[in-house]
Amino acid sequence: MKVTKILVSQPRPAVIEKSPFYEFSEKHGLEIDYKPLIRVVGVSLKEFRAQRTEILDHTTMIFSSRTTIDSFFRICEEARITVPETMKYICNTEAVALYLQKYIVYRKRKISFADGTFNSLLELIVKHKDEKFMLALTEPFKPELPDTLSKLKLQVSPVVFARTVSADMSELKPEEYDIIALYSPSDVKALCENFDPEKLPVVSTFGEATLRAAIDAGLKVKASAPSPEAPSMVKALDIYCSKVEEGLLVEDAELKEDHDKEEFIRAQQTKLQKKTRVRVRKTE
C-alpha cells in the first residue's frame, strides 16, 4: 500500500523546488495538489460599528495577521479616523510587525513582536499591562487569547476585523486524494460544509485547534503537527507515508492537554498580582 496523492489546503508555492513539500514528494514519489479551502475578507465599516467599540479609546493594537492590519487601516480611512502617532502595536510575529510599514513609519518603540507562540505573545502583552488594548480578530477565532486576557483582568476589547469564508470547491473531488492536509479549524469547517464527512479521506492537521475541530467533525486524523517528533506538517505527513509504505497500522491522532500552557498562564496571573500589590503599597 502506498500514498499516491495528497491535497494541501494552502496556496501553491511560488517556487515549488524551494518548498519543503517538494523534497517530501520526491522522496515518496507522490503527487501534491494545492487548494486553499478558505479565504479571508475584511469586515465592512457597518459591521465594525455594530461591535460598538471606539478605536481612539485604545492605546495599543494587537495584530496576528496582515488581513486584520489591512482591515483596520481601511476602516480608519472610511470612518475618517486619524490614528494617533502615540498608538502602539503588538504583533505575534516579526513578519506581521514589518507589514505595518505599509501604513506607518516603523519605530521599535511603537512596535513590538513575539516569536509566533501563544506564551511569547501573552508575555509581551503582560509587559504592557497598563495599556488599553484592542485585539484584532479574524472570525472564527480561538477564544484562548481573549479568555486569557480577560482572566488576567487586562483592559482589552476583542474586535472582529476579518471573517473567514469558504472558497469555491465546485471542482474539488476529495475522493481523488489519499490524505488531506488541513491548517485551521476553518479548513475543517469549509470541507465538512461542502462534503459528507463520512465519505472524506483521512486527514492531517496542524495545530491543536485544527485537530480538535477535525475530531469533533468526525474526521479520521492520521497525522498531526506540531509535536516533538513532527514539528511541521511535512514531517507529520512524511512519518504517516513511511508507516503506510511499511504496512504498519496508523492509529488516529488524539488530543493531549497542554499542562505547560496552563502553568504559564497561572505564572502570569501571579506576576500581575505581585505588581498590583507593590503599586498599592507605594501609594499608601
Long-range contacts (C-beta under 8 A, 24 or more apart in sequence): 1-244, 1-245, 1-247, 2-28, 2-30, 2-241, 2-244, 2-245, 3-28, 3-30, 3-178, 3-179, 3-240, 3-241, 3-244, 3-245, 4-30, 4-31, 4-178, 5-30, 5-31, 5-32, 5-33, 5-176, 5-177, 5-178, 6-30, 6-31, 6-32, 6-33, 6-177, 6-178, 6-179, 6-180, 6-181, 6-237, 7-32, 7-33, 7-34, 7-35, 7-174, 7-177, 7-179, 7-180, 7-181, 8-32, 8-33, 8-34, 8-35, 8-181, 8-233, 9-35, 9-36, 9-37, 9-38, 9-180, 9-181, 9-182, 9-183, 9-187, 9-191, 10-34, 10-36, 10-181, 10-183, 11-36, 20-232, 20-234, 21-234, 24-234, 24-237, 24-238, 27-238, 28-238, 28-241, 28-242, 28-245, 30-241, 33-177, 35-167, 35-172, 36-167, 37-166, 37-167, 37-169, 37-182, 37-186, 37-187, 37-190, 37-191, 38-164, 38-165, 38-166, 38-167, 38-184, 38-186, 38-187, 38-190, 39-164, 39-165, 39-166, 39-167, 40-65, 40-67, 40-138, 40-162, 40-163, 40-164, 40-165, 41-162, 41-163, 41-165, 42-67, 42-68, 42-70, 42-71, 42-74, 42-75, 42-161, 42-162, 43-71, 43-75, 43-160, 43-161, 43-162, 43-163, 45-75, 45-78, 45-79, 47-160, 48-75, 48-79, 48-159, 48-161, 49-79, 51-159, 51-160, 53-134, 53-157, 53-159, 55-79, 55-81, 55-83, 55-134, 56-81, 56-84, 57-132, 57-157, 58-87, 58-131, 58-132, 58-133, 58-134, 58-157, 59-86, 59-87, 59-88, 59-131, 59-132, 59-133, 60-87, 60-88, 60-89, 60-90, 60-128, 60-131, 60-132, 60-133, 60-134, 61-87, 61-88, 61-89, 61-90, 61-133, 61-134, 61-136, 62-89, 62-90, 62-91, 62-121, 62-125, 62-133, 62-134, 62-135, 62-136, 62-156, 63-89, 63-90, 63-91, 63-92, 63-96, 63-100, 63-136, 64-91, 64-92, 64-93, 64-96, 64-121, 64-136, 64-138, 65-96, 65-136, 65-138, 65-162, 66-96, 66-99, 67-138, 67-161, 67-162, 68-136, 68-137, 68-138, 68-161, 68-162, 69-96, 69-99, 69-100, 69-102, 69-103, 69-136, 71-136, 71-161, 71-162, 72-136, 72-161, 73-103, 75-161, 88-112, 88-128, 88-131, 90-114, 90-121, 90-124, 90-125, 90-128, 90-133, 92-116, 92-121, 118-144, 118-145, 118-261, 119-261, 119-264, 121-145, 122-148, 122-149, 122-264, 122-265, 122-268, 123-268, 125-149, 125-154, 126-152, 126-154, 126-268, 126-271, 126-272, 129-154, 129-272, 129-275, 131-155, 132-156, 132-157, 133-157, 134-159, 135-159, 136-161, 137-161, 137-162, 138-162, 138-163, 138-164, 139-163, 139-164, 140-164, 140-185, 140-186, 140-189, 142-185, 142-209, 148-265, 151-265, 151-269, 152-265, 152-268, 152-269, 152-272, 153-272, 166-190, 166-193, 166-194, 169-194, 169-195, 174-199, 174-200, 174-201, 175-199, 175-201, 177-201, 178-202, 179-203, 179-204, 179-222, 179-223, 179-237, 179-240, 180-204, 181-205, 181-206, 181-233, 181-237, 182-206, 182-210, 182-214, 183-207, 183-210, 183-233, 184-209, 184-210, 185-209, 185-210, 185-212, 185-213, 188-213, 188-214, 188-217, 188-219, 189-213, 189-217, 192-217, 192-219, 204-233, 204-236, 204-237, 204-240, 205-253, 206-233, 206-236, 208-255, 208-258, 211-253, 211-255, 212-255, 215-253, 215-255, 220-252, 221-252, 221-253, 222-250, 222-252, 222-253, 223-250, 223-253, 224-253
